[in-house]
Amino acid sequence: MSETLLQLESIEIKSVSQNQAIVCGAGLQVNAGEITALVGESGSGKTMTALASIGLLPPAVSLLDGSIQIKGEECAGLSSSQWRKIRGKQIAMIFQEPMTALDPVCSIGELFDEVLSLDGISRRSRRQHAQSLLEEVRVPRPGRCLRCVPHELSGGMRQRVVIALALARAPSILLADEPTTALDAVTTQAIMQLFEDLCRSRGLGILLVTHDLGLVIQRASLLVVLHSGHVCESGNAEQILGSPRHPYTRGLLGCRLPLDRRLEPLGDLEALMGEEGIWEPQSTAEGLLSPWRPVEGMQDDVSHRLVQVGQDHFLAV
């Protein structure tokens, strides 16, 4: 069984300024050599969950409760200085837009210098290490790339540079927040293939934050479906995608554009979830239970729990 690198339990995140719950009791795990996908539509709390995992929540947002374990060590109550000792070396993050993640006035080589100098590496060794990292993420002509500034690179090359920078201090956990946004289909598949290869070669555990179930299919080992900060369904990705039990998961799958046939009209998530028949009780380890049903304007005290509906397959009821 793979080593668990990141374990989140009962995560509660709240907006301080608006006194509004953002994430309510979410949990997930990331194992070595595997991809865990955190899926949901915009505003479901995916990014905030990832930011909490690396201690980067915005000032107006606070972690009220929950456990964040990195390689078995509890990190939920760490100070900013303690988090700085962990970030980069144990856990790193790839942000959604590489152009804003890279300093526009610095060359790629200068960015690598800044990161690698934290470990006391000599200037000559830094350049060699930077070239090796760029080669690992399949950047052509890495020496030339180090002399470029971000705007001289394509979107796909910028994303590869961001991945290489995240790997520079050899973390074991990589958080990828919508890493293929604004990339074309061919580049998207190349980036996802790169993630799979890094899992195998480095034993990385990757948390993939996405709204695109197409990226998850045949790539993720574990899947967590999030709706309005609540986990609807979680467990083995193949089982969930092959036999989704929660209407929200079915709705997300129903909104995908099929490539093998023409579908008119394209599925609408709200319409799919509004069908009464879709909320029928499901067979669980505790008998027939109705899936947890989100309602408009629900508060953070809405209670639900995860029950087992299959081997490594859990449903919110």
C-alpha positions in Angstrom: 0.0 0.0 0.0 1.3 3.5 -0.9 2.5 5.8 1.8 0.0 8.6 2.7 1.8 11.9 2.2 -1.0 14.3 2.8 -4.1 13.7 5.0 -6.9 16.3 5.5 -9.7 15.6 8.0 -12.8 17.7 8.9 -11.4 20.9 7.3 -13.5 24.0 8.2 -12.7 27.2 6.4 -14.6 30.4 6.9 -14.6 33.9 5.5 -13.9 36.3 8.4 -15.2 39.4 6.7 -18.5 37.9 5.4 -18.9 35.4 8.3 -19.6 32.7 5.7 -18.6 29.1 5.6 -16.4 28.2 2.6 -15.4 24.6 3.3 -17.4 22.4 5.7 -15.8 19.2 7.1 -13.9 18.3 3.9 -11.3 15.5 4.0 -9.0 13.8 1.5 -5.7 12.0 1.2 -2.8 12.0 -1.2 -0.6 8.9 -1.6 2.9 8.6 -2.9 3.1 7.9 -6.6 -0.6 8.7 -7.2 -2.9 11.6 -8.3 -5.8 12.6 -6.1 -8.4 14.7 -7.9 -10.4 17.4 -6.1 -13.4 18.2 -8.4 -16.2 20.7 -8.3 -17.5 23.7 -10.1 -16.2 27.3 -9.5 -16.8 28.5 -6.0 -17.0 25.0 -4.5 -14.0 25.5 -2.2 -11.4 23.5 -4.1 -8.7 26.2 -4.2 -9.2 27.2 -0.6 -8.8 23.6 0.5 -5.6 23.4 -1.4 -4.3 26.7 0.0 -5.1 25.5 3.5 -3.0 22.4 2.8 0.1 24.5 2.3 -0.6 27.3 4.8 -1.4 30.0 2.3 -5.0 31.0 3.1 -5.7 34.7 2.5 -5.8 37.0 5.5 -9.6 37.4 5.2 -10.1 33.6 5.4 -9.4 31.4 8.4 -9.0 27.7 9.2 -11.5 27.1 12.0 -11.0 23.4 12.6 -9.6 20.3 11.1 -6.4 18.3 10.7 -3.6 18.8 8.1 -1.0 16.0 8.3 2.0 16.1 6.0 3.9 12.8 6.2 2.2 12.1 9.6 3.1 15.4 11.1 0.3 17.7 12.2 0.5 21.1 10.5 -2.8 22.8 11.1 -1.6 25.0 13.9 1.8 26.0 12.4 2.9 29.6 12.4 3.9 31.4 9.2 7.6 30.9 9.9 7.1 27.2 10.5 5.1 26.9 7.3 8.0 28.6 5.4 10.3 25.7 6.5 7.9 23.2 5.0 6.9 24.8 1.8 9.1 23.9 -1.1 10.9 21.1 0.7 8.0 18.9 1.6 5.0 20.4 -0.3 4.8 22.8 -3.2 2.1 24.4 -5.3 1.5 25.1 -8.9 -0.9 28.0 -9.3 -3.6 28.4 -11.9 -2.0 31.1 -14.1 1.7 30.7 -14.8 2.1 34.2 -16.1 1.1 35.7 -12.8 3.1 33.1 -10.9 6.3 34.1 -12.6 8.0 37.5 -11.9 7.8 39.3 -15.3 11.0 41.4 -14.8 13.2 38.4 -13.9 14.7 35.9 -16.3 13.9 32.2 -15.7 17.5 31.7 -14.6 17.2 34.4 -12.0 14.0 32.7 -10.7 15.8 29.4 -10.3 18.7 31.2 -8.6 16.3 32.6 -6.0 14.7 29.3 -5.2 17.9 27.1 -5.2 19.9 29.6 -3.2 17.6 28.7 -0.2 19.4 25.4 0.0 22.9 27.0 -0.2 23.7 25.6 -3.6 26.6 27.4 -5.4 25.9 29.6 -8.4 27.4 27.2 -10.9 25.6 24.2 -9.5 22.4 26.2 -9.5 22.5 26.6 -13.3 23.3 22.9 -13.8 20.5 21.9 -11.5 18.1 24.3 -13.2 18.9 22.9 -16.7 18.4 19.4 -15.3 15.0 20.3 -14.0 13.9 22.0 -17.2 15.0 18.9 -19.1 13.0 16.7 -16.7 9.8 18.7 -17.5 10.7 18.5 -21.3 11.5 22.1 -22.0 13.5 22.2 -25.3 16.8 24.1 -25.3 16.8 24.7 -21.5 19.9 26.9 -21.7 18.1 29.3 -23.9 15.0 29.1 -21.7 17.0 30.2 -18.6 17.9 33.5 -20.5 14.3 34.2 -21.4 11.8 36.3 -19.4 8.3 34.9 -18.9 6.6 36.8 -21.7 9.0 35.3 -24.3 7.7 31.8 -23.6 4.5 30.1 -24.8 1.8 29.3 -22.2 2.8 25.6 -22.2 6.4 26.4 -21.7 5.6 28.8 -18.9 3.6 26.1 -17.2 6.5 23.6 -17.5 8.8 26.2 -16.0 6.4 26.7 -13.0 6.4 22.9 -12.5 10.2 22.8 -12.6 10.4 25.6 -10.0 8.0 23.7 -7.8 10.2 20.6 -8.1 13.4 22.5 -7.4 13.7 21.7 -3.7 12.5 18.1 -4.2 9.1 18.1 -2.4 7.1 14.9 -2.1 3.7 16.6 -2.5 2.6 18.7 -5.4 -0.6 20.7 -5.4 -1.8 21.6 -8.9 -4.6 24.2 -9.0 -6.2 24.1 -12.4 -2.8 23.6 -14.1 -4.1 23.4 -17.6 -6.3 26.6 -17.7 -6.0 28.5 -21.0 -3.9 25.7 -22.6 -4.9 24.0 -25.8 -6.0 20.4 -25.8 -2.6 19.0 -27.0 -0.6 20.9 -24.4 -3.1 20.0 -21.7 -2.6 16.3 -22.4 1.2 16.8 -22.5 1.1 18.4 -19.0 -1.1 15.7 -17.6 1.2 13.0 -19.0 4.1 14.9 -17.4 2.3 14.7 -14.0 1.9 10.9 -14.4 5.5 10.5 -15.3 6.6 12.6 -12.3 4.5 10.4 -10.0 6.3 7.3 -11.3 9.8 8.7 -11.5 9.9 10.7 -8.2 7.1 9.0 -6.2 5.3 12.3 -6.0 1.8 12.6 -4.6 -0.2 15.1 -6.6 -3.4 16.8 -5.6 -5.1 17.9 -8.8 -7.7 20.7 -8.4 -9.9 20.9 -11.4 -13.5 21.3 -12.6 -12.7 19.2 -15.7 -13.6 15.5 -15.2 -12.0 14.7 -18.5 -8.6 15.3 -16.9 -9.4 12.9 -14.1 -10.6 9.9 -16.1 -7.8 7.2 -16.3 -5.4 9.5 -14.5 -6.5 9.9 -10.9 -6.4 7.1 -8.3 -8.6 8.9 -5.8 -11.4 11.3 -6.4 -13.2 13.8 -4.1 -16.2 15.7 -5.4 -16.9 19.0 -3.7 -20.1 21.1 -3.8 -20.4 24.4 -1.9 -17.6 23.3 0.5 -19.2 19.9 1.2 -17.8 16.5 0.1 -20.6 14.8 -1.9 -18.7 11.6 -2.9 -15.2 10.3 -2.4 -13.0 7.3 -2.9 -11.6 5.2 -5.8 -11.8 7.3 -8.9 -12.5 4.4 -11.2 -15.5 3.3 -9.1 -17.0 6.8 -8.7 -16.7 7.6 -12.4 -17.9 4.2 -13.5 -20.9 4.2 -11.1 -21.5 7.6 -9.6 -24.0 7.5 -6.7 -24.5 11.2 -5.9 -26.7 13.3 -8.2 -24.1 16.1 -8.2 -21.4 13.7 -9.5 -23.8 12.4 -12.1 -24.6 16.0 -13.1 -21.0 16.9 -13.6 -20.5 13.8 -15.8 -23.7 14.7 -17.7 -22.4 18.1 -18.6 -19.4 16.7 -20.4 -19.4 17.0 -24.1 -19.4 13.5 -25.6 -17.0 12.9 -28.5 -18.6 9.7 -29.8 -22.0 11.2 -30.5 -23.9 14.4 -31.0 -25.9 15.4 -27.9 -28.5 18.2 -28.2 -29.0 20.0 -26.0 -25.9 19.7 -23.8 -26.7 18.7 -20.2 -27.5 21.4 -17.7 -26.2 20.8 -14.2 -29.1 22.6 -12.4 -31.7 20.9 -14.6 -30.1 17.4 -14.0 -30.0 18.0 -10.2 -33.6 19.3 -10.2 -35.0 15.9 -11.4 -36.8 14.3 -8.5 -36.1 10.8 -9.5 -32.3 11.3 -9.3 -32.5 11.8 -5.5 -33.9 8.3 -4.8 -32.4 6.4 -1.8 -29.1 4.6 -2.5 -28.0 1.2 -1.2 -25.3 1.7 1.4 -23.6 -0.4 4.1 -26.2 1.0 6.5 -29.2 0.2 4.3 -31.2 2.5 1.9 -30.3 6.1 2.5 -31.0 9.3 0.5 -28.0 11.3 -0.8 -27.3 14.5 0.9 -29.1 17.3 -1.0 -27.7 20.8 -1.1 -30.3 23.6 -0.8 -29.9 27.2 -1.8 -28.8 29.4 1.0 -27.7 26.5 3.2 -25.6 27.4 6.2 -22.4 25.8 7.5 -24.4 23.9 10.1 -26.0 21.6 7.5 -25.2 18.1 8.8 -24.3 15.2 6.6 -21.9 12.3 6.8 -20.1 9.9 4.4 -21.2 6.3 4.4 -19.7 3.4 2.4 -21.5 2.3 -0.7 -18.7 0.1 -2.2 -15.1 -0.8 -1.6 -13.3 2.5 -1.1 -16.4 4.4 -2.3 -18.2 6.8 0.0 -21.4 8.9 -0.4 -22.7 11.9 1.5 -26.1 11.2 3.1 
